[in-house]
Amino acid sequence: MFRIELLVDARNELGEGPLWDVAEQRLYWIDSHGAMIQRVDARGEGLESWAVPEHIGSMCLRAAGGAVVALRNGFHFFDFQTGRAAPIADPEAPCRRTRLNDGKVDRRGRFVAGGMDYEEREPLACLWRLDPGLRATRLEEGIIVSNGPCWSPDGATFYFADSFRRTIWSYKYDLATGDLLSRRVFANFEGHLRGYPDGATVDSEGFVWSVEVYGGRLVRFAPDGTIDRLIGMPTDSITSLSFGGADLDILYVTSMARPYQGRRRLERPAGAAIHRLKRKRDAHRCACGRQDHTGRGAALGRR
């Protein structure tokens, strides 16, 4: 059994990318369409906000301070002291109908983020890896809406979803190079799940947690791709999740105000809040307690 609590009534247009920083004991997240980064302490207090110059898809924290953000016009450094963004690379520049979307950092400090078609219709986007030398490398193409990048506890398996294909894939991941070696279908949302796969993370047992956006549930998949558990949320429009808290055993879940195709699918509020879930006993923990959930990319600390 889980206890679900409202942490922040964020009133975001499109809340995304919850990111727990172990060093600061604070929770970061973004408002993608509001073009904003936000942060609170563990109690949900002390709200701080920073505007970014374009729609934002994801972010990671740098070991040297500040962040790398995935904006509509590419990867940028972001300085929390000055509030300024400095461009790194714009890999989706040839197609301005796309922007960078969900992203995470692997155990070697590489930032992996995918793109999305703004109209959510055509496979125009790609999956990109930002390396320590700040080179953007294409890993995958033909994507409609990238979401849910995350890794198994040993870093050898990479999970990734194309939301509007309603599919989560798993890849063999070369941790030494950051290359994807093979792909197979891990889970399909057709039939037994009513929503779409969105943000995802992995717990210490190797189970994959995915948000079912527009379905209003969290889905826990076993390592073989079978559904282990479904948890109903107070809102349909949940978007992403991540472990955090002092013991890395709390799930933080973001949501958005935008309903499905202009209407609610279920008789529940549209969202735009941050919720936290904690199991009453023997809580699950994050897979690594470092990169996927603290977000600090050591390699990206170098300019």
N, C-alpha and C positions, 0 to 999 in steps of 0.2 A: 504494500500500500504506500502511496505517495501523498504527501501534503503539498497542495498547490497554493501558492501565495502570490498576490500582486506585489511586485517589488517597486516598480516605477510606472506611474500613469504618464507614459512618455509623449503621447499625442503625436507620434511620428506619422508621416505619410507612408513611409515604407521602412520600418525598422528591420535591420538585418545584422548579421555578423557579430553575435555576442563573443567577446574575447576577454578572458580572465587573465590578469597580470599577477603572477605569484609574488613578484618583488614588491609591487605597490599594494597588493590586496584590494584591487579595484576592478570594476567591470567596465569595459569599453563596448560600445556598439555604434552602428551608423544608421542614419536616415538616408537611404539611397536617393530618393527623389527630393528630399529636403536639403540635400547636399550638405550634410552635417555629420561630425563625429561627436559622440557624447560619452560621458564617464560619470560613474557614481562610486561611492565606497560600498563595502560589503553589506551595509544596512540599507542601501538604496538612497542614501543621502548625499548632500554636497554635489548636486548636479552641476557639471561643467559642460560647455558646448563650444565647438569650433566649426566655423563655416569653411567649406572647401569650394573651389571654383567651378566644379562640374558635378554632375550626378556621380555618386560613388558606389562601387560594387562591393568592395572589401578593403581590409587593411591588415597590416601586421606591424608589430612593434620592433624597433631596431635595438640591438644590444648597445649601440653607441648613443641611444637616445632618439626620440622622435619616432616616426613611423614611415612605412612605405604604403601608399594608398593606390588603389586601382580605380581610376576615374574614367569618365567617358573618353577623354583624350589621352589615355595611357597610364603607365606607371609614373608615380611622382614620389619624391621625398616630401615629408610633411614635418614642420617644426612647430611643436606645441607652444613654444615660447613666443614666437613671432606670428604664428598663424599663417605662415606662408608655405606654398607648395612649389617645388622645383622639379621640372620634368626630367624623367630618366629615359623612357622609350615609349613610343606609341605604336604598338604592333598592329592594332586594328584600324590604323589610319586609312587604308585603301577603301574601307567600307564604313561610311559615317552613319549607316543605319544600325550599327552595332555599338556596343560599349562593353568594357570589362565588367564582370559580375563577381560571383563568389570566388574566394581564394583562401588558401591556408599555407602554412610554412612547414616544410618537412624537417626531419631531424638534423639535416646538414645546413639548415638556414636558407634553403631555396624557397622562393615565393611562387606557388603554382596557382594561377587564376585563369578562369575561362571567360569567354565573351558571351553575349546574347544579342539576338535580333530584337530591336526595340518594339517591333510589331508582333513578336512572339509567334511567327508563322513559318519562316524559312530557315534552313540550315546554313546560315551565313557566317557563323562565328567559329572561333578556334579556342583551343586550350593552350595556355602559354606558361612557360617556366622562366622566371627571372633569376638568373644565376649570380653568384658572388661578384663576378666581373661586370654585372649590370647588363648583360646581354640577354635579350628575350628570345627564347627558343620555342618554336611551335611543336607541341606534343600530339595534338589531335585536331581534326577539322570536321566540318559538316555538322555543327552544333546549333540548335535552336536557342536554348537557354541553359547555360552552364550552372550547376549547383552541386553542393554537397561534397566537395573534395575533402578526403581524410585518409588516414593510413592505419593499417593494422598495428598492434603494439610493437612488433619487431620492425616496422617500417618497410617490410618486403611486399606488402599488398596495398595498392592505391584504389580507393573507391571514388566514383565520380558519377553524377547523374546529369542527363539531359531531361529537364522537367517535362517538356511537352512531347517527349517520346515516352514518358512515364516509365523510364527504365533507369536502374542503377547498374553500372558496370563495375567489375573488379579487374584490375590490371596487375601483372607482375611488375614490381617496381625495382629498378636498379638503384639502390641507395648510394652507391659510389658515384654514379654519373647523373642520376635524376632522370633517366630514360624510362619510358614505358615499353615493356618487352612483349606483352600479349594482352588480349582482352577477352572477357567472357561476360555474359549476362549474369549478374549477381541476384537481382530481384526485379520483378516486373509488377507495376501497379495496376495492370489491367485485370478486371474481374473482381478480385477480392478486396481491393482498396479503392475508395471513392475519389480520393484527391490526387495530388501530384507530388513526386519527391522534390524536396527543396533542400534546406540546409541539413547537414549531417555531421556526426562525430562518432568516435569509437571508444568503448569503455575498456577497462583493464582486463576483462575477460575476452576481448576480441569481438564483442557483439557490436553491430552497427546500429546507431540510433538515427532515424530520419524523421524529419518533419513531414507530415502529410498536409501540404498547403491546400486550402479550400476544403479539406476534409476534417480539420479540427482535431487531429490526433497525432501523438508521437508513436512511431513504430520502431520496435526493437527487433532487429533481425539477428538470428544466429549466424555463426560464421559460414554455414552452408546455404544461407539465403532464405531459410524458412522464417516465418513470423513467430517470434518468441512472445511478444507482448504488445498490446495496444493500450494507450493511455489517452483518454479524452481530455481536451483542454477547454477552457471557458470561452474560447473564440475560434471561429473558423479559420481566420486568416493568419495563422502562425507561419513563420518564415524560416527560422533557423534556431539552433541550439548549441550549447557548449557547456562542458563541465567547469566548475570553479568552486570558490569558497576555500576556507583555510585547509580543509582536508580533501579538496578536489572531488567532493561527493555531492555537490549541488548542481542541478541542471538549470541553466538560464535559457529562457525561451523568448525570442522576439516575435513581433507580429506587425501587421500593417493595417491602415485604415481603409485601403482599397478593397471593396468586395469583389467577388468573382463576376466578371463581365457586367459590372454595374449593379449586381444584386447579391444578396446573401444566399448561400446555398442552404444554410441551416438557420434555425431560429435562435441565433446567438449573436452577441455583439461583434462588430467588424474587427475590432482589435486595436492596434497601435499602443500596446502596453508591453512591459517587460514582466514576465512571471518567473518564479523560481520553484523548483520541485526538489524535495528531499525525501528520500525513502525513510520511513520511520525506524527501520532497523537494517543493519548490514547494507548500507547504501553502496551503489555502484560507484566506481571511481573512474577518472579519466585514464586513457590508455598510457600516457607517458608523463604527465605532470610537468611537461616542459613546452615543446613547440606547439602542438596542435591547440593547446588551451591557454598557454601564456602568450603565444604569438610572437615571441621574440626570436628574430632570425639572426643568429650570430654572424653568419657570412654577410648579410645585408648591412651589418654595422660598418662595413668598410665603404668608403666613397671611391 
